[in-house]
Amino acid sequence: MQSHLESDLKELRETFRSGKTKESSWRISQLQGLLHILEDRENDISMALKQDLGKHHVEAYRDEIGTVVKSINYALENLKQWMAAKSAKLPLAAFPSRGELVPEPLGVVLVISSWNFPIGLSLEPMIGALAAGNVVILKPSELAPACSSILAETIRDYLDYTAVKVIEGGSDIGERLLQHQFDKIFFTGSVRVGRAVMSAAAQHLTPVTLELGGKCPAVVDSFSSSWDAKIATKRIAWGKFGACAGQACIGVDYILIEKKNVSNLVELLKRYIKQFFGDDPNGSHSMSKIINKKQFSRLKSLLNEPMVKSSIVYGGLLDEEGLFIGPTILVDPPLDAAIMTEEIFGPLLPIITLKRIEESIDFIRERPKPLALYAFTKDQNLHKRLVSETSSGSIMFNDVILQYAVDTLPFGGVGGSGFGRYHGKYSFDNFSHEKVVVTRSFFIDIWFRYPPWDDKKLQLLKSGFRYDYLSVVLIALGLKSKG
Amino acid sequence: MASEEQVKNSAFDTEAANCLVKELRATVITGKTKSYEWRVSQLKSLLKMIEERDKQICDALFSDLSKPEMEAFIHEIALVKNSCKVSLKKLKEWMKPEKVKTTLGTFPSSAEIVPEPLGVVLVISAWNYPFLLSVDPVIGAIAAGNAVVLKPSEIAPAMSSLLKKLLEEYLDDSAVKVVEGGVSETSALLEQKWDKIFYTGNGRVGRVVMAAAAKNLTPVVLELGGKSPVVVDSNVDLTVTARRIIGGKWACNNGQACVAPDYIITTKQFAPLLIDSIKHELLKFYGEDPLNSPDISRVVNSDHFARLSKLLDDDKVSGKIVHGGQTDKSSLKIAPTIVLDVPEDSLIMNEEIFGPLLLVVTVEKIEDGIDFINSRSKPLAAYIFTNKKELKEEFVSKISSGAIVVNDISLHLMVDTLPFGGVGESGTGAYHGKFSFDAFTHKKAVLHRSFLGDAPARYPPYTAGKLRLLKALLDGSILGIIRALFGWS
């Protein structure tokens, strides 16, 4: 197994050195290969997602297959433009010269993905890596084994195996991989492992992107229109329970709302939960299951803390064997309980009540910067304050999660939620080096740039730096002495 | 919590660093540093500082590096002033949110990207351009609305203490601080949680900085170095080439610059001509006794002097000196020295020289130079002198480096519209001009939706019809959406 890894890396480096992956035709062929995987093997992929996470195939399509197809098409449409050198304006003092920014691949990149959106979070970064002309190693999460397996099989069959490899396995293979030098590491996962990845990368000065998580709050204002209140609640319910059962880095973690609106909110939430999942969410097959026993136990223990249990107002269904937790709502669990200090990553929805909705700003600021912040409001002032007084990877008004699907918006965290970004052109840029190329001619060499130094040269340079060309000419001609 | 006086007088340890960061975070929370007015006031103050104290700055540079006034002016003062001015001129534009297009899939919606400060940032600078490499990143940090701690290099002590004095006098000391010191002070700072660390220096310490940053998931910019090669083709204007090489090597802090030419690659036949031309121009620049010329910086200190002397004293190298080689330990001066074709395994061929020694490596065909460079780590800058279009294009497409300059040396770092940074071993991230602002900014994605336009297709319970509609929505095709809505697909 050890020598396999080394020989794989050697092969990848040689492929990169050959220059093959730099050609636009190669990049296009790989992106089209990814497209074919998703078209030809849609059913197999859906089944793998069903097996690993109990995902309904419509949810699988919506969140993992369809979005990736969209991203690949976007990359194919724009690749030529992204690959083109951009010319940079240079000041006259640098005349005659030309400046350009030339994007080039970094080389051998490592993509480490997580288990909650195992297909999407593996393929989205790969689109960027391949579009930018790199060779890639993908290390999918071993916690979603069926998906890891289907990825390994399809990538081997549809893509250029001398340039793109999938290495399956757990933390031991992950650690072995991290001992090697890569030209970039793209990591999606937890804070704990993110730290380990960056520490390992530091030994080789490998640049990294860390897509982590956090507690994404949803601020819910008061609404005069019941339509608005219903839509807001429906979207939140979807953003919590309908996206991998809350196991999503940009899923809604908790709600902030004024005390007077809580009972209405809870009633509406119950209504929509029923509408989405029927009376028996477990049997509905429309809600994902918890990935494994470890996560299940973790979520169970979040609920078992003394004051937390008593704050449950709905749900609490725990099916350990089926690894299923029903939609659960809590009102005002203690703020120092684990459910309010750790990222929940499950279908438990705490509602925190406030006297005035403006208090949500301080509440959010006192806590680590989340990957996403959601706010449902028509109040322009609150809107403005939330944008300018809080910080998060992204902020979305009146809906949830959709920012993930917008190719023109950078997707990434800040502070504890990570750094670096991707999607659309940002993916291409993430895996590229923007190389500066400046070309001068031999004609016109400015004699006063060189020693030996004297006062006249100093004055000329001072004028030159101020772009005061008239003074430059006058001083050079001896008609002026000070620049 | 230690009072300011106590902090100044006692050793700067972890506790002191912790207090410092706490104080800066308290400033940031007030929102003061975010305001346009505050940023402008600080930048204007910096400009004033440079204009009023330029003599003191030059004196400190002379004390630390024997840097000639001209170099101090061109490479440090003028560039920093320009940086301030560009930032002042463009700040409003840089701070404006950028509207972006959204697709049918999220209709109706509007989106923008809002730049916001990261928070409290740490700038660690180097000794060779101690004014430029300290203040330029600080300008970026301030322009982007952050609070900043500057840790200047202790190897340039006169500048370090001048920076402490001047920045505290001219800038808002509730948001901009200078911490002087060496390894232990830097370590104490690195243990804190920063929102960004900007480091200029070498790869060894760069690794330490990144490893420390990893503990707090702090993003970093690492401006490092490497062996910057110069490929010289034979059909070039020899005089201009020689002048530009000298201008980028010995006239830049005596070769102690991250983008200074480290080694030249040229053909066996052309090497003697090139070396002669360089010798000829060196005489014009520095006279008969370059060791004592006032127009050239000295080696910064005795440690580096010993390091450079050792590179020359190596048996395999000392016999290959074709020009210069004189040293004067008392004045820490080494004459401009050219060394020809040293063995590949000698130390001087494998470490960044960072001094007044220039290697010449000869090859059979000039194209071999490209493979030679590619067999080594990616440098911060790579240079080529040629008039042949194909050679230039091959060089540009095959060599990966922070930057490539054709027919000149180092020009790119004087241009604020070009990003300055490395790749691979030469670093990560970039700055200068708007790139400085961006380096210290978080670009927050903001998406607005209305309460109308709710697609039932996204919600459970899931049906085949919903799946069709979703496919059409993600495809962005109107026809597909209409057909799906009517159940025709």
Contacts between the chains, C-beta under 8 A, distances in Angstrom:
chain1	res1	chain2	res2	distance
A	17	B	374	7.9
A	19	B	398	7.7
A	22	B	397	7.8
A	56	B	460	7.3
A	56	B	462	5.1
A	57	B	462	7.7
A	57	B	467	7.7
A	58	B	462	3.5
A	58	B	463	7.5
A	58	B	466	6.0
A	58	B	467	4.9
A	58	B	470	7.0
A	59	B	460	7.7
A	59	B	462	6.7
A	61	B	467	6.0
A	61	B	470	6.4
A	61	B	471	7.1
A	62	B	458	6.7
A	62	B	470	5.2
A	62	B	474	7.8
A	66	B	470	6.1
A	66	B	471	6.2
A	66	B	474	4.1
A	67	B	474	6.5
A	69	B	474	6.8
A	69	B	475	7.8
A	70	B	105	7.4
A	70	B	474	4.8
A	70	B	475	7.1
A	70	B	476	7.3
A	88	B	415	7.6
A	88	B	417	4.9
A	88	B	418	5.5
A	89	B	417	5.3
A	90	B	415	5.6
A	90	B	417	6.7
A	90	B	418	7.9
A	91	B	415	6.7
A	91	B	417	7.9
A	94	B	411	6.4
A	94	B	414	7.4
A	94	B	415	6.1
A	97	B	408	7.4
A	97	B	411	6.9
A	99	B	412	7.4
A	99	B	415	6.6
A	99	B	417	7.0
A	99	B	418	5.7
A	101	B	418	7.5
A	101	B	419	7.3
A	102	B	396	6.9
A	104	B	400	6.0
A	106	B	423	7.2
A	106	B	424	8.0
A	107	B	400	7.9
A	107	B	424	7.9
A	183	B	424	6.7
A	191	B	217	6.8
A	194	B	217	6.1
A	195	B	214	5.7
A	195	B	215	6.4
A	195	B	217	6.4
A	198	B	210	7.3
A	198	B	213	7.3
A	198	B	214	3.6
A	198	B	217	6.8
A	199	B	211	5.6
A	199	B	214	4.2
A	199	B	215	7.5
A	201	B	210	7.3
A	201	B	214	7.6
A	202	B	207	5.5
A	202	B	210	3.6
A	202	B	211	4.0
A	202	B	213	7.6
A	202	B	214	5.6
A	203	B	207	6.2
A	203	B	211	7.4
A	205	B	203	6.3
A	205	B	206	6.0
A	205	B	207	6.2
A	205	B	210	6.8
A	205	B	222	6.8
A	205	B	224	7.4
A	205	B	424	7.4
A	205	B	425	6.0
A	205	B	427	7.5
A	205	B	428	7.2
A	207	B	428	4.1
A	207	B	429	7.9
A	210	B	217	6.4
A	212	B	217	7.2
A	225	B	451	8.0
A	227	B	451	6.8
A	228	B	451	4.8
A	231	B	451	4.7
A	231	B	454	5.9
A	232	B	451	7.3
A	234	B	454	7.5
A	234	B	459	7.1
A	235	B	454	7.8
A	238	B	458	6.7
A	238	B	459	5.6
A	242	B	458	7.9
A	242	B	459	6.6
A	242	B	460	5.9
A	275	B	459	7.8
A	276	B	459	5.9
A	276	B	460	4.0
A	276	B	461	6.6
A	277	B	460	6.2
A	277	B	461	7.5
A	278	B	461	7.1
A	284	B	460	7.3
A	284	B	461	6.9
A	286	B	460	3.9
A	286	B	461	5.4
A	286	B	462	5.7
A	287	B	460	7.3
A	365	B	29	7.4
A	387	B	114	6.3
A	387	B	444	7.9
A	387	B	446	6.2
A	388	B	34	7.7
A	388	B	116	7.9
A	389	B	31	7.3
A	391	B	116	5.8
A	391	B	119	7.9
A	391	B	442	6.6
A	391	B	444	6.9
A	392	B	444	6.8
A	393	B	444	7.3
A	393	B	445	7.3
A	394	B	444	6.3
A	394	B	445	3.9
A	394	B	446	7.0
A	394	B	447	7.0
A	395	B	444	6.3
A	395	B	445	7.4
A	395	B	446	5.2
A	395	B	447	7.7
A	396	B	446	7.5
A	396	B	447	4.6
A	396	B	448	7.7
A	396	B	449	7.3
A	397	B	446	7.7
A	397	B	447	7.1
A	397	B	448	4.6
A	397	B	449	6.5
A	398	B	448	6.9
A	398	B	449	4.7
A	398	B	450	6.5
A	398	B	451	5.9
A	399	B	109	7.9
A	399	B	447	7.6
A	399	B	449	4.0
A	402	B	105	8.0
A	402	B	106	5.2
A	402	B	109	7.6
A	402	B	447	6.6
A	402	B	449	7.0
A	403	B	111	7.9
A	403	B	445	5.7
A	403	B	447	4.6
A	405	B	105	5.7
A	405	B	106	6.6
A	405	B	474	7.4
A	406	B	100	7.9
A	406	B	102	5.7
A	406	B	103	6.9
A	406	B	105	7.9
A	406	B	106	6.0
A	406	B	111	6.1
A	406	B	445	7.8
A	406	B	447	6.4
A	407	B	103	7.2
A	408	B	100	4.0
A	408	B	101	5.5
A	408	B	102	6.9
A	408	B	111	6.7
A	409	B	100	6.3
A	409	B	111	5.7
A	409	B	113	6.9
A	409	B	445	4.0
A	409	B	447	6.6
A	410	B	113	6.7
A	410	B	443	5.8
A	410	B	445	5.6
A	411	B	445	7.0
A	414	B	118	7.2
A	414	B	442	4.5
A	414	B	444	7.4
A	415	B	118	8.0
A	415	B	119	7.6
A	415	B	195	6.6
A	415	B	217	7.8
A	416	B	217	6.4
A	418	B	217	6.9
A	419	B	217	7.3
A	419	B	219	3.9
A	420	B	219	7.5
A	421	B	443	7.5
A	433	B	400	6.7
A	433	B	423	4.4
A	434	B	419	6.2
A	434	B	430	7.4
A	435	B	400	6.9
A	435	B	401	6.9
A	435	B	402	7.3
A	435	B	403	6.5
A	435	B	404	6.5
A	435	B	423	7.4
A	436	B	402	7.1
A	436	B	403	3.8
A	436	B	404	7.1
A	436	B	412	5.3
A	436	B	418	4.9
A	436	B	419	6.4
A	436	B	420	7.5
A	437	B	396	5.6
A	437	B	403	7.2
A	437	B	404	4.8
A	437	B	405	7.8
A	437	B	406	7.2
A	438	B	403	7.1
A	438	B	404	7.5
A	438	B	405	4.8
A	438	B	406	6.9
A	438	B	408	7.3
A	438	B	411	5.6
A	438	B	412	4.8
A	438	B	415	7.5
A	438	B	418	7.1
A	439	B	392	7.5
A	439	B	405	7.8
A	439	B	406	4.1
A	439	B	407	6.6
A	440	B	405	7.4
A	440	B	406	6.6
A	440	B	407	4.5
A	440	B	408	4.2
A	440	B	411	6.7
A	441	B	407	6.6
A	442	B	236	7.0
A	442	B	237	4.2
A	442	B	240	4.9
A	442	B	241	7.7
A	442	B	387	7.7
A	442	B	407	6.1
A	445	B	240	5.0
A	445	B	243	6.7
A	445	B	244	7.6
A	449	B	74	7.7
A	449	B	247	6.0
A	450	B	243	6.0
A	450	B	246	7.3
A	450	B	247	5.4
A	450	B	251	6.5
A	450	B	285	6.1
A	451	B	68	7.5
A	451	B	70	7.3
A	451	B	251	5.7
A	451	B	285	4.6
A	451	B	286	6.6
A	451	B	293	7.8
A	451	B	295	4.1
A	451	B	296	7.4
A	452	B	285	6.4
A	452	B	286	7.4
A	452	B	287	7.4
A	452	B	293	7.8
A	452	B	295	5.3
A	453	B	68	5.9
A	453	B	69	7.3
A	453	B	70	4.0
A	453	B	295	5.3
A	457	B	70	6.8
A	458	B	69	7.3
A	458	B	70	5.9
A	458	B	73	6.5
A	461	B	70	7.3
A	461	B	73	6.7
A	461	B	74	5.6
A	461	B	78	7.3
A	462	B	73	7.3
A	462	B	78	7.4
A	465	B	74	7.6
A	465	B	78	4.2
A	465	B	81	7.5
A	465	B	82	6.5
